[in-house]
């Protein structure tokens, strides 16, 4: 799945649309003000989100988020559901 559309909403929420039809809002308010996400507390910064050429959401200052992690947050799916080949990786000690 590929992130195809993104735009900011009130309350540190993002609207996301993926090429497989999944779409909706994710709440990122728990990140605001924490670590690098302190930048979002400055007026207008969160609203400057863009879909980077590489396919991830990006804000000024090279702040970005993983589109796969956002997909799992949006859909409630586990990594194994999103990436079924994870089950097939050999385990080595």
Residue pairs with C-beta under 8 A, 6 or more apart in sequence:
1 18
1 19
1 20
1 22
1 68
1 71
1 82
2 18
2 19
2 55
2 67
3 16
3 17
3 18
3 19
3 51
3 55
3 56
3 57
3 67
3 70
3 71
4 17
4 18
4 19
4 51
5 15
5 16
5 17
5 23
5 51
6 14
6 15
6 16
6 17
6 49
6 50
6 51
6 57
7 14
7 15
7 49
8 14
8 15
8 46
8 47
8 49
9 15
9 25
11 27
11 29
12 27
12 28
12 29
12 31
12 32
12 40
12 46
13 25
13 26
13 27
13 28
13 29
14 25
14 26
14 28
14 49
14 57
14 70
15 23
15 24
15 25
16 22
16 23
16 24
16 25
16 26
16 70
16 71
16 74
17 23
18 71
18 74
22 71
22 74
22 75
23 74
24 74
25 74
26 70
26 73
26 74
28 37
28 65
31 37
31 40
32 40
32 41
32 46
33 40
33 41
36 61
36 63
37 63
39 45
39 59
39 60
39 61
39 63
40 46
40 59
45 59
45 60
46 59
48 59
48 60
49 57
49 58
49 59
50 57
50 58
50 59
51 57
51 58
52 58
52 64
55 67
56 64
56 65
56 66
56 67
57 64
57 65
57 67
57 70
58 64
68 82
68 83
71 77
71 82
72 78
72 79
72 82
75 82
79 86
80 86
80 87
